[in-house]
């Protein structure tokens, strides 16, 4: 299995000084703005719940 993707930028300040947090899986710390946040994959979107329909993908 491949490694998990890591965020490139802080979602709050845009700084790139991110480090994994000891708070748990998917938790990160930004040393630029001193915020901690957690990322979680929720699933894939379908055409019925907000994803592009087949017609929109071909445009």
Rosetta constraint file for C-alpha pairs under 8 A:
AtomPair CA 7 CA 18 HARMONIC 7.90 0.50
AtomPair CA 8 CA 16 HARMONIC 6.06 0.50
AtomPair CA 8 CA 18 HARMONIC 7.69 0.50
AtomPair CA 9 CA 14 HARMONIC 5.00 0.50
AtomPair CA 9 CA 15 HARMONIC 5.50 0.50
AtomPair CA 9 CA 16 HARMONIC 4.82 0.50
AtomPair CA 9 CA 17 HARMONIC 7.77 0.50
AtomPair CA 9 CA 18 HARMONIC 7.32 0.50
AtomPair CA 10 CA 14 HARMONIC 4.58 0.50
AtomPair CA 10 CA 15 HARMONIC 5.35 0.50
AtomPair CA 10 CA 16 HARMONIC 6.41 0.50
AtomPair CA 10 CA 17 HARMONIC 7.93 0.50
AtomPair CA 10 CA 18 HARMONIC 6.99 0.50
AtomPair CA 10 CA 30 HARMONIC 6.30 0.50
AtomPair CA 12 CA 33 HARMONIC 7.90 0.50
AtomPair CA 13 CA 32 HARMONIC 7.57 0.50
AtomPair CA 13 CA 33 HARMONIC 6.54 0.50
AtomPair CA 15 CA 30 HARMONIC 7.32 0.50
AtomPair CA 15 CA 32 HARMONIC 5.88 0.50
AtomPair CA 15 CA 33 HARMONIC 7.81 0.50
AtomPair CA 16 CA 30 HARMONIC 7.76 0.50
AtomPair CA 16 CA 32 HARMONIC 7.83 0.50
AtomPair CA 17 CA 30 HARMONIC 5.85 0.50
AtomPair CA 17 CA 31 HARMONIC 5.64 0.50
AtomPair CA 17 CA 32 HARMONIC 6.16 0.50
AtomPair CA 18 CA 28 HARMONIC 6.55 0.50
AtomPair CA 18 CA 29 HARMONIC 5.59 0.50
AtomPair CA 18 CA 30 HARMONIC 4.64 0.50
AtomPair CA 18 CA 31 HARMONIC 6.33 0.50
AtomPair CA 19 CA 28 HARMONIC 5.67 0.50
AtomPair CA 19 CA 29 HARMONIC 5.31 0.50
AtomPair CA 19 CA 30 HARMONIC 6.63 0.50
AtomPair CA 19 CA 31 HARMONIC 7.75 0.50
AtomPair CA 20 CA 26 HARMONIC 7.73 0.50
AtomPair CA 20 CA 27 HARMONIC 6.13 0.50
AtomPair CA 20 CA 28 HARMONIC 4.47 0.50
AtomPair CA 20 CA 29 HARMONIC 6.16 0.50
AtomPair CA 21 CA 27 HARMONIC 5.15 0.50
AtomPair CA 21 CA 28 HARMONIC 4.69 0.50
AtomPair CA 21 CA 29 HARMONIC 5.65 0.50
AtomPair CA 21 CA 36 HARMONIC 7.70 0.50
AtomPair CA 22 CA 27 HARMONIC 7.25 0.50
AtomPair CA 23 CA 27 HARMONIC 6.02 0.50
AtomPair CA 25 CA 38 HARMONIC 7.93 0.50
AtomPair CA 26 CA 38 HARMONIC 5.27 0.50
AtomPair CA 26 CA 39 HARMONIC 5.07 0.50
AtomPair CA 26 CA 40 HARMONIC 6.47 0.50
AtomPair CA 27 CA 36 HARMONIC 7.17 0.50
AtomPair CA 27 CA 37 HARMONIC 5.73 0.50
AtomPair CA 27 CA 38 HARMONIC 4.13 0.50
AtomPair CA 27 CA 39 HARMONIC 6.40 0.50
AtomPair CA 28 CA 36 HARMONIC 5.69 0.50
AtomPair CA 28 CA 37 HARMONIC 5.47 0.50
AtomPair CA 28 CA 38 HARMONIC 6.00 0.50
AtomPair CA 28 CA 39 HARMONIC 7.94 0.50
AtomPair CA 29 CA 34 HARMONIC 6.90 0.50
AtomPair CA 29 CA 35 HARMONIC 5.95 0.50
AtomPair CA 29 CA 36 HARMONIC 4.38 0.50
AtomPair CA 29 CA 37 HARMONIC 6.50 0.50
AtomPair CA 30 CA 34 HARMONIC 5.32 0.50
AtomPair CA 30 CA 35 HARMONIC 5.41 0.50
AtomPair CA 30 CA 36 HARMONIC 6.22 0.50
AtomPair CA 31 CA 35 HARMONIC 7.31 0.50
AtomPair CA 45 CA 49 HARMONIC 6.13 0.50
AtomPair CA 45 CA 50 HARMONIC 6.16 0.50
AtomPair CA 45 CA 51 HARMONIC 4.82 0.50
AtomPair CA 46 CA 50 HARMONIC 6.38 0.50
AtomPair CA 46 CA 51 HARMONIC 4.73 0.50
AtomPair CA 46 CA 52 HARMONIC 7.20 0.50
AtomPair CA 46 CA 53 HARMONIC 7.80 0.50
AtomPair CA 47 CA 51 HARMONIC 4.55 0.50
AtomPair CA 47 CA 52 HARMONIC 5.40 0.50
AtomPair CA 47 CA 53 HARMONIC 4.86 0.50
AtomPair CA 47 CA 54 HARMONIC 7.87 0.50
AtomPair CA 52 CA 56 HARMONIC 5.72 0.50
AtomPair CA 52 CA 57 HARMONIC 6.28 0.50
AtomPair CA 53 CA 57 HARMONIC 6.43 0.50
AtomPair CA 54 CA 58 HARMONIC 6.71 0.50
AtomPair CA 55 CA 59 HARMONIC 6.94 0.50
